[in-house]
Amino acid sequence: MRLNENCCGVTTLFDEKVARDDLDTYRRHGPSASTRLLLAALQASQAPISSVLDVGGGVGTIAHELLASGVQDATLVDASPAYLAAAREEFERRGTAARARLHLGDLVDVAGELHPADVVTLDKVVCCYPDMTSLLTVSAAGAQRMFGLVYPRDSWWVRLGIAVKNCVRRLRGGTFQGYVHSNAEIDATLRREGWRQRFRSGGMWWVVAVYERSVAR
């Protein structure tokens, strides 16, 4: 298992029970509202999408949905073995396992093992990672056309909510911590890497954003 301090507590928080619950919820209700909005924004692009790299993809919701819409190839990276097992089960159930690749670990560590993809996504992943700049820089480098992400709005009530959750986890002996990174700095980091924002929708809790390159690599 290739995990570092940036993924502290992931394996214990996102265990088999959480993965099973998330997979059952996805099967019953489909993607969450913010994930559905991200998918719609990606699919609204005129650029063809043949491959996707989903970072911290959980049970594989984005990969499953994009493969079902005609994307040819999906790669899923996650630091939770339980999530990868649940994603693999769903790929097999859907008959798409041959078009999917799963990698265990922190993307910052395993990026060199992966092929570039037309689209890279981070759905509610930035909030789980302390070093936002490294995560965005490395993950965006693997995207050839579009980069999509969902992250917490940096408002006081979101910060309070995540702070309370962090406190409860610590009292229960957990080591996982959530983060609310500056939304302006997230945008600035991606613009420094040569991306321009094509879509943004900010709700009470989550921000959904899609970026594109001026010229595809």
C-alpha positions as CSV (number, residue, x, y, z in Angstrom):
1,M,0.0,0.0,0.0
2,R,1.5,3.3,-1.1
3,L,0.1,6.0,1.3
4,N,1.8,8.9,2.9
5,E,0.9,11.4,5.6
6,N,-1.3,13.3,3.3
7,C,-3.8,10.4,3.3
8,C,-3.7,10.0,7.1
9,G,-6.8,8.2,8.4
10,V,-8.3,7.5,5.0
11,T,-8.3,3.7,5.3
12,T,-9.9,3.7,8.8
13,L,-12.6,6.4,8.0
14,F,-13.5,5.1,4.5
15,D,-13.7,1.4,5.5
16,E,-15.8,-1.5,4.1
17,K,-19.0,-0.3,5.8
18,V,-18.7,3.2,4.4
19,A,-17.9,1.9,1.0
20,R,-20.8,-0.5,1.0
21,D,-23.2,2.2,2.2
22,D,-21.9,4.5,-0.6
23,L,-22.2,1.9,-3.2
24,D,-25.8,1.0,-2.2
25,T,-26.7,4.7,-2.2
26,Y,-25.3,5.1,-5.7
27,R,-27.2,2.1,-7.0
28,R,-30.4,3.3,-5.5
29,H,-30.2,7.0,-6.2
30,G,-27.4,7.6,-8.8
31,P,-24.9,10.4,-8.4
32,S,-25.3,13.1,-5.8
33,A,-26.5,16.6,-6.9
34,S,-23.0,18.1,-7.1
35,T,-21.6,15.1,-8.9
36,R,-24.4,15.2,-11.4
37,L,-23.8,18.9,-12.0
38,L,-20.1,18.2,-12.6
39,L,-20.9,15.4,-15.1
40,A,-23.3,17.6,-17.0
41,A,-20.7,20.4,-17.2
42,L,-18.1,17.9,-18.5
43,Q,-20.4,16.4,-21.1
44,A,-21.6,19.8,-22.3
45,S,-18.1,20.4,-23.8
46,Q,-17.7,20.1,-27.5
47,A,-14.3,18.4,-27.0
48,P,-14.4,14.6,-27.4
49,I,-13.8,12.6,-24.3
50,S,-12.3,9.2,-24.7
51,S,-10.6,8.8,-21.3
52,V,-11.0,9.9,-17.7
53,L,-8.8,9.8,-14.6
54,D,-10.9,10.1,-11.4
55,V,-8.7,11.0,-8.4
56,G,-10.2,9.9,-5.1
57,G,-13.0,8.3,-7.0
58,G,-14.6,6.4,-4.2
59,V,-17.0,3.7,-5.5
60,G,-16.3,5.0,-9.0
61,T,-19.4,7.1,-9.6
62,I,-17.9,9.4,-12.2
63,A,-16.1,6.6,-14.0
64,H,-19.3,4.5,-14.1
65,E,-21.3,7.3,-15.5
66,L,-18.8,8.4,-18.1
67,L,-18.2,4.9,-19.3
68,A,-22.0,4.5,-19.7
69,S,-22.1,7.7,-21.8
70,G,-19.5,6.4,-24.3
71,V,-16.1,7.2,-22.7
72,Q,-13.8,4.4,-23.7
73,D,-11.3,4.2,-20.8
74,A,-11.4,5.0,-17.1
75,T,-8.7,5.1,-14.4
76,L,-9.6,5.3,-10.8
77,V,-7.1,6.3,-8.0
78,D,-8.0,6.1,-4.4
79,A,-6.3,5.7,-1.0
80,S,-9.0,3.4,0.4
81,P,-8.8,-0.3,-0.4
82,A,-12.5,-0.7,0.5
83,Y,-13.5,1.9,-2.0
84,L,-11.5,0.3,-4.8
85,A,-13.0,-3.1,-3.9
86,A,-16.5,-1.6,-4.2
87,A,-15.7,0.2,-7.4
88,R,-14.3,-3.1,-8.9
89,E,-17.5,-4.9,-7.9
90,E,-19.6,-2.3,-9.7
91,F,-17.4,-2.4,-12.8
92,E,-17.8,-6.1,-13.0
93,R,-21.6,-5.9,-12.4
94,R,-21.8,-3.4,-15.3
95,G,-19.5,-5.4,-17.6
96,T,-17.0,-2.5,-17.9
97,A,-14.1,-4.0,-15.9
98,A,-12.0,-4.4,-19.1
99,R,-12.2,-0.7,-19.7
100,A,-11.2,0.3,-16.1
101,R,-8.0,0.5,-14.2
102,L,-7.7,0.8,-10.5
103,H,-4.8,2.2,-8.5
104,L,-4.3,2.2,-4.7
105,G,-2.5,5.2,-3.3
106,D,-2.0,8.9,-3.1
107,L,-2.0,10.4,-6.6
108,V,1.0,12.6,-5.8
109,D,3.0,9.4,-5.3
110,V,1.6,7.2,-8.1
111,A,1.1,9.8,-10.8
112,G,4.2,8.6,-12.7
113,E,2.6,5.2,-13.2
114,L,-0.5,6.6,-14.9
115,H,-1.2,7.7,-18.5
116,P,-2.6,11.1,-19.3
117,A,-6.4,11.3,-19.7
118,D,-8.7,13.7,-21.6
119,V,-10.4,14.5,-18.4
120,V,-9.2,14.5,-14.8
121,T,-11.7,14.8,-12.0
122,L,-11.5,15.4,-8.2
123,D,-15.0,15.1,-6.7
124,K,-14.9,16.1,-3.0
125,V,-11.2,15.2,-2.8
126,V,-9.5,18.6,-2.3
127,C,-11.2,18.8,1.1
128,C,-9.5,15.6,2.2
129,Y,-6.0,16.7,1.4
130,P,-3.8,19.1,3.3
131,D,-1.4,20.0,0.5
132,M,-3.9,21.4,-2.0
133,T,-1.3,23.0,-4.2
134,S,0.6,19.7,-4.8
135,L,-2.5,17.8,-5.3
136,L,-3.9,20.2,-7.9
137,T,-0.6,20.7,-9.7
138,V,0.1,16.9,-10.1
139,S,-3.5,15.9,-11.0
140,A,-4.0,18.8,-13.5
141,A,-0.7,17.8,-15.2
142,G,-2.4,14.5,-16.2
143,A,-5.3,16.2,-17.9
144,Q,-5.1,16.8,-21.6
145,R,-8.4,18.7,-22.2
146,M,-10.5,19.3,-19.1
147,F,-10.2,19.3,-15.3
148,G,-13.2,19.1,-13.1
149,L,-13.6,19.3,-9.4
150,V,-16.0,19.7,-6.5
151,Y,-14.7,21.4,-3.3
152,P,-16.1,23.1,-0.2
153,R,-17.2,26.7,-0.4
154,D,-14.9,28.8,1.9
155,S,-17.7,30.4,3.9
156,W,-17.8,30.6,7.7
157,W,-20.6,28.0,8.1
158,V,-18.7,25.4,6.0
159,R,-15.6,26.0,8.0
160,L,-17.5,25.6,11.2
161,G,-19.2,22.4,10.0
162,I,-15.9,20.8,9.0
163,A,-14.2,22.0,12.2
164,V,-17.0,20.3,14.3
165,K,-16.6,17.1,12.3
166,N,-12.8,17.1,12.8
167,C,-13.3,17.6,16.5
168,V,-15.7,14.7,16.8
169,R,-13.3,12.4,14.9
170,R,-10.4,13.4,17.2
171,L,-12.5,12.7,20.3
172,R,-13.3,9.2,18.8
173,G,-9.6,8.6,18.2
174,G,-9.6,9.2,14.5
175,T,-6.8,10.8,12.6
176,F,-8.6,11.9,9.4
177,Q,-9.1,15.6,9.0
178,G,-11.1,17.6,6.5
179,Y,-10.0,21.0,5.0
180,V,-11.6,24.1,3.6
181,H,-9.0,25.6,1.2
182,S,-9.2,29.1,-0.1
183,N,-11.4,29.1,-3.2
184,A,-9.5,31.9,-4.7
185,E,-6.2,30.1,-4.2
186,I,-7.6,26.9,-5.8
187,D,-8.5,29.0,-8.9
188,A,-5.2,30.8,-8.9
189,T,-3.3,27.5,-8.6
190,L,-5.0,26.1,-11.7
191,R,-4.6,29.3,-13.7
192,R,-0.9,29.3,-13.0
193,E,-0.8,25.8,-14.5
194,G,-2.3,27.1,-17.7
195,W,-6.0,26.4,-17.1
196,R,-9.0,28.7,-17.6
197,Q,-12.3,28.3,-15.9
198,R,-15.1,27.3,-18.2
199,F,-17.8,26.5,-15.7
200,R,-18.5,27.3,-12.0
201,S,-21.5,26.8,-9.8
202,G,-21.4,27.7,-6.1
203,G,-24.0,26.3,-3.7
204,M,-24.4,26.6,0.0
205,W,-21.8,23.9,0.7
206,W,-20.1,22.7,-2.6
207,V,-18.5,24.5,-5.5
208,V,-18.5,22.7,-8.8
209,A,-15.9,23.9,-11.4
210,V,-14.6,22.8,-14.8
211,Y,-11.4,24.1,-16.4
212,E,-10.1,23.7,-19.9
213,R,-6.7,24.2,-21.6
214,S,-6.3,26.9,-24.3
215,V,-4.7,24.2,-26.5
216,A,-5.0,20.5,-25.9
217,R,-1.8,18.7,-25.2
